[in-house]
Amino acid sequence: MAADLSAAEGVDRLAAAARQFGANVLINNAGIGGFGLLEEQGWGEVERILTTNLAVPVRLTQALLPSLRAQPAAVVVNIGSAFGSIPFAGFAAYSAAKAGLRAFSQGLRRELADTGVRIVHVAPRAIDTALNSRAVRQLNAELGNASDAPEAVAGVVIAAIEDECAERVVGQPERLFAWLNGCAPALVDRGLRGKLSTIKRHAGDRTIAAAGLSQS
Ligand SMILES: NC(=O)c1ccc[n+]([C@@H]2O[C@H](COP(=O)([O-])OP(=O)(O)OC[C@H]3O[C@@H](n4cnc5c(N)ncnc54)[C@H](OP(=O)(O)O)[C@@H]3O)[C@@H](O)[C@H]2O)c1
């Protein structure tokens, strides 16, 4: 079924259909990108980024929790992002939403430790999908950021469910940087400082393109 999850009515309709179906797997995959400098993003855009990537999965999980708990075994998979562990310039709101989703996954996993509901968090790096605008694809190419095929990431998600794994960060060096950012964020600050002018240039392209001033 199709539903706009940014509206409470959409979440309720989807949750009702999932309950009726007897769903025991919830994959919170819906998300939107958020490339741009915070100062240049309108509040409406920032709010959409935070709502779609964080509030919606929290809300849908909460709506389905009673029926998931009633199943002999159930799993919730939250699709986060490497930016949730390695927050990036040009993606401040998106990184905040995905870091929030990671914390939500960990908190709820601990809350449900005495139930049959498992909470899995998968953090992909860039994926070749329509989520990434031309400016983001160009930025990734210039920075040498690897981008995975959607099928490969789907395989990681299925493996995480089957292997009863709680957390997966997709790719190296992203796994290493996620760990490093957790214990020495100042080192990552310094490493990313050198990429700032490139990020700003591509964020500028994004602003110009959004204004319809430059589309060749
Ligand atoms: N692409 C990347 O580089 C990347 C990297 C790391 C993590 N991720 C995460 O991976 C997940 C999947 O993204 P993707 O790369 O596959 O992007 P995508 O191809 O753009 O897919 C995003 C999906 O979310 C749905 N969606 C967005 N807003 C919605 C709403 N309000 N209600 C219902 N559905 C909504 C879209 O539905 P419609 O098509 O109907 O709009 C679309 O099916 C997201 O959570 C994203 O943050 C992506």
The ligand as an SDF file (V2000), in Angstrom:
LIG
                    3D

 48 52  0  0  0  0  0  0  0  0999 V2000
   21.2510    6.6330   -1.0790 N   0  0  0  0  0  0  0  0  0  0  0  0
   22.2030    6.7820   -0.1700 C   0  0  0  0  0  0  0  0  0  0  0  0
   23.3310    7.2480   -0.4700 O   0  0  0  0  0  0  0  0  0  0  0  0
   21.9590    6.3620    1.2660 C   0  0  0  0  0  0  0  0  0  0  0  0
   23.0740    6.2400    2.1150 C   0  0  0  0  0  0  0  0  0  0  0  0
   22.8680    5.8620    3.4260 C   0  0  0  0  0  0  0  0  0  0  0  0
   21.5780    5.6160    3.8770 C   0  0  0  0  0  0  0  0  0  0  0  0
   20.5160    5.7410    3.0120 N   0  0  0  0  0  0  0  0  0  0  0  0
   19.1830    5.4960    3.5530 C   0  0  0  0  0  0  0  0  0  0  0  0
   18.6030    4.4070    2.8520 O   0  0  0  0  0  0  0  0  0  0  0  0
   17.1730    4.5260    2.9200 C   0  0  0  0  0  0  0  0  0  0  0  0
   16.6000    4.2770    1.5400 C   0  0  0  0  0  0  0  0  0  0  0  0
   16.9930    5.3360    0.6870 O   0  0  0  0  0  0  0  0  0  0  0  0
   17.3550    5.1160   -0.8530 P   0  0  0  0  0  0  0  0  0  0  0  0
   18.7880    5.4200   -1.0220 O   0  0  0  0  0  0  0  0  0  0  0  0
   16.8300    3.8050   -1.3350 O   0  0  0  0  0  0  0  0  0  0  0  0
   16.5670    6.3330   -1.4820 O   0  0  0  0  0  0  0  0  0  0  0  0
   15.3170    6.3740   -2.4660 P   0  0  0  0  0  0  0  0  0  0  0  0
   15.5490    5.5070   -3.6470 O   0  0  0  0  0  0  0  0  0  0  0  0
   15.0480    7.8240   -2.6790 O   0  0  0  0  0  0  0  0  0  0  0  0
   14.1610    5.7170   -1.5910 O   0  0  0  0  0  0  0  0  0  0  0  0
   13.5970    6.3880   -0.4990 C   0  0  0  0  0  0  0  0  0  0  0  0
   12.2160    5.8280   -0.2900 C   0  0  0  0  0  0  0  0  0  0  0  0
   11.6020    6.5040    0.8180 O   0  0  0  0  0  0  0  0  0  0  0  0
   10.2770    6.7820    0.4630 C   0  0  0  0  0  0  0  0  0  0  0  0
    9.7710    7.9450    1.1850 N   0  0  0  0  0  0  0  0  0  0  0  0
   10.3430    9.1540    1.3680 C   0  0  0  0  0  0  0  0  0  0  0  0
    9.5360    9.9750    2.0520 N   0  0  0  0  0  0  0  0  0  0  0  0
    8.4070    9.2680    2.3160 C   0  0  0  0  0  0  0  0  0  0  0  0
    7.1900    9.5600    2.9840 C   0  0  0  0  0  0  0  0  0  0  0  0
    6.9510   10.7680    3.5380 N   0  0  0  0  0  0  0  0  0  0  0  0
    6.2410    8.5860    3.0600 N   0  0  0  0  0  0  0  0  0  0  0  0
    6.4470    7.3780    2.5030 C   0  0  0  0  0  0  0  0  0  0  0  0
    7.5870    7.0370    1.8580 N   0  0  0  0  0  0  0  0  0  0  0  0
    8.5470    7.9730    1.7630 C   0  0  0  0  0  0  0  0  0  0  0  0
   10.3260    7.0670   -1.0230 C   0  0  0  0  0  0  0  0  0  0  0  0
    9.0420    6.8860   -1.5540 O   0  0  0  0  0  0  0  0  0  0  0  0
    8.6470    7.6440   -2.9440 P   0  0  0  0  0  0  0  0  0  0  0  0
    9.5150    7.0580   -3.9900 O   0  0  0  0  0  0  0  0  0  0  0  0
    7.2010    7.3210   -3.1060 O   0  0  0  0  0  0  0  0  0  0  0  0
    8.9320    9.0880   -2.7070 O   0  0  0  0  0  0  0  0  0  0  0  0
   11.3000    6.0040   -1.5070 C   0  0  0  0  0  0  0  0  0  0  0  0
   10.6360    4.7900   -1.7810 O   0  0  0  0  0  0  0  0  0  0  0  0
   16.8840    5.9190    3.4860 C   0  0  0  0  0  0  0  0  0  0  0  0
   16.5360    5.8080    4.8410 O   0  0  0  0  0  0  0  0  0  0  0  0
   18.2180    6.6410    3.3510 C   0  0  0  0  0  0  0  0  0  0  0  0
   18.3930    7.6640    4.3020 O   0  0  0  0  0  0  0  0  0  0  0  0
   20.6760    6.0880    1.7270 C   0  0  0  0  0  0  0  0  0  0  0  0
  1  2  1  0
  2  3  2  0
  2  4  1  0
  4  5  1  0
  4 48  2  0
  5  6  2  0
  6  7  1  0
  7  8  2  0
  8  9  1  0
  8 48  1  0
  9 10  1  0
  9 46  1  0
 10 11  1  0
 11 12  1  0
 11 44  1  0
 12 13  1  0
 13 14  1  0
 14 15  2  0
 14 16  1  0
 14 17  1  0
 17 18  1  0
 18 19  2  0
 18 20  1  0
 18 21  1  0
 21 22  1  0
 22 23  1  0
 23 24  1  0
 23 42  1  0
 24 25  1  0
 25 26  1  0
 25 36  1  0
 26 27  1  0
 26 35  1  0
 27 28  2  0
 28 29  1  0
 29 30  1  0
 29 35  2  0
 30 31  1  0
 30 32  2  0
 32 33  1  0
 33 34  2  0
 34 35  1  0
 36 37  1  0
 36 42  1  0
 37 38  1  0
 38 39  2  0
 38 40  1  0
 38 41  1  0
 42 43  1  0
 44 45  1  0
 44 46  1  0
 46 47  1  0
M  CHG  2   8   1  16  -1
M  END
$$$$
